[in-house]
Amino acid sequence: MAEDRGQPSAPFHDPRMRGFRTRTAVQDVIARIVRRVGMLESEMTTLAEAAGRVLAAPVQAQEPVPPFDRAAMDGYALRGEETFGADAYNPAVFRNLGESRPGRAYAGAVGPGGAVEITTGAPLPRGADTVVKAESTQSDGPTVRVFEATPPGRHVSLRSEDVAPGTVVLPAGRSLRPQDLGVLSALGMSTVSVVRRPRVTVIITGDELLPPGSPAKDFQIADMNSVMLAALIERDGGLPRIIGPVPDDRDRIRTVLASAAEQADAIMLSGGSSTGPEDHAPSLVAELGELAVHGVALRPASPAGLGFIGNVAVVLMPGNPVSCLCAYDFFAGPIVRRLGGRPGDWPYRSVERPLAQKLSSEVGRVDYARVRLVAGQVEPLAISGASILSSTTRADGFVAVPADLEGYPAGALVTVWLYDS
């Protein structure tokens, strides 16, 4: 996510935006997040639990990998110079001294005229400097004939060839991949220091809401935001805790919010974020801490807000699901990722494609336009329609229209951020 998308640098007043005297520019909200939200402390975890975690400190090799010279081929370990001149008509002849196997080395040393049968990964015997591949040899038991000249160093993996002591193998801030765990294991590390995963409390409010997955009843509908936000938080490395739905009762919401601020690293308060009589979230955040932003020049998430209770960031998330998703992408997601030591930028893959038709917007706000890709072109689906969550399931991604543009004409090349990445 770029931190400057052309938004005005200061709040502005737009009489068409009812309920808010001014709305804060998107870039200013992001700047507040960057200033106030930093990486959490580190903790130790086992390799078995380390996949996807973020390294808190660089990993420097203390030991060589591999820790000994070893065979890179099945065959015979011997002194390479003694094979010079050998061919199918004039083989070099060696005494078979024994064998070396992975985890079980040949105990003696290889002197002139000696050879040790060896398999891939087995320790190279003392005195040997090369491995002649098996298909270039013939053995009758005590004698080995070599039909191919093999110079010293051939088919041998040398000590520290993979990783030398003192090498920084993995940098701080790296999200550990499966192959990284293999390297850590090779370095003899059973545990690793990682950034603690952010504890994120999601508070769902609204008298109209039923638990997720419930059939609609009377004038109530199922909560959609909690399951969506939980999945997004987990994707970004956080540990979600869902509370609610909580009725639109100011005292109950205050109690839940105050308790959450004592336990969480970040809070997302979904619903009640606008300026209506049941929108308690802004005043409660201001009462318990600091309401830094209320109302953003962003469609469809204009009622979003940002506050802090102590050091805990609180994001006011609109109850409408598309607005909620938009507020997560722009504000809540960067908070979760920054707390966990990850880049604050959007975790989406982007592509550039031409617009199939005009994409209209308004100067003075950022528009979160859902789009789909059809025959190599971008087809706009919606900018408005904050409650139409299906517009995001039908979409391949979104286009963020900067605040200083009135949109894009047909044929314009636009950046599409893909949901499936």
Phi, psi and omega in degrees: 000117176291147183269355179224107180247027175086013180286155174297148187277356181222156177302152179223161180254131178228113184297342179283344180265093186288147174094337180237128178292318176223160175230136183280140178295145181305315184297330179288324176296315180298320179298321177297319179297316180299320181289324191259340187247122179235179184288141177287173180287170182267165173210160179267141175220157179283161177300325181297335182251009191267346183302130179082351179282161184258126180296132179274339182213155178295150178258119179249132182291130175263337182233157179283151174230119355288162183277358180206160173292137183216162182285138175255011184201147170288139178164224181230132176270130182200190178266117191299324183298338181282356177263353183301131182091352182287140173207187185297334182264342183220071183291150170275137186249134182229157173275134178277110186272340184152210185217155174232130183232157177305126181081359181214097186278155170291130190283335185267196178241154179264117177255189179305132177078006182256152177216146179236125175297134187217149177243161184305130178091351180282152180296137176287127182296154174302137179094335179274149179225005179206165175234121174273126183297148189302323184289351177258016182228167173212133183231140174251014182115272182283344185237143177237128176254134182246126185253009183217129175294130182229109185290160177304141179091348181288137177059035179233130173263112188281154175306134180065013178298324181279305181222125177268147177305139181092349180288134171280107186278318182225132182278158173298146180089357181282134172278117192291126177265164181305318181291334176296323180296324177297319178295317179299320178296318179298332178278000178081021181263118177268342177226163181213149180274121182232162176287136180297140179288133181295136173270116186242117178265127177252119180253117180260125181237153176144125177296336185276359190259140171251166177303153181305139178083002180280143172296146177301143184219125183052244180249026179247149180231163180290139172296128178256333191287326186297314182292324178294312182294321179300317180294321179294319179297316178296319177303323184269012173091008181266170178247100184282145172229121185260131174236128177122184008293137177258131179300160180284063179243118188302315183294319180294318180295321179298317180298314181296317182294316180297319179294318180297323182294340179276347186239333189265161171267338176205153181230138171242120183252104186264123180097155177065030185259358186266220187237015181279176183294337179260008181268085186273342189303310184301313183291328179291319176297318178296323181290319183273341183199242184228127173263100186280324183218136171216111185097118185234144178282069186212126175248130015258021185254038184297330180280008180295160178207169180220133177214179180218132171247104192065234178262006184269119178286137177237121177256124175277116185253125176302149181288331178296132192297321179291320176299319179297314178298317179298315179296326176294312183301319185275325191236306186291316180303311177302326178295312180300315183291320179295319177301321183273008177082014180260163176299142179285345183297161178302137180274017183266147170283144180239151174225156176249127182217157177280149177284135177284335180208170183298141175243108185271148177210185178232137176296139176109354178211156173273137177248134181258091188263118176283138184219166171227158180259122181227120177053041177079007179238165183258122177251116177295138175257311184194149165246314177274194181080057187294340182263000184267080183297332180297341177295334178275333177283330175282340184277150171273339181177201182219157173246129176265108181275119182300156185290342182266010180242152173266021181111201181225143176282162174304138180091347180293143177278122182235157176269124177253125176266120191270127180296329188280002180270000000 
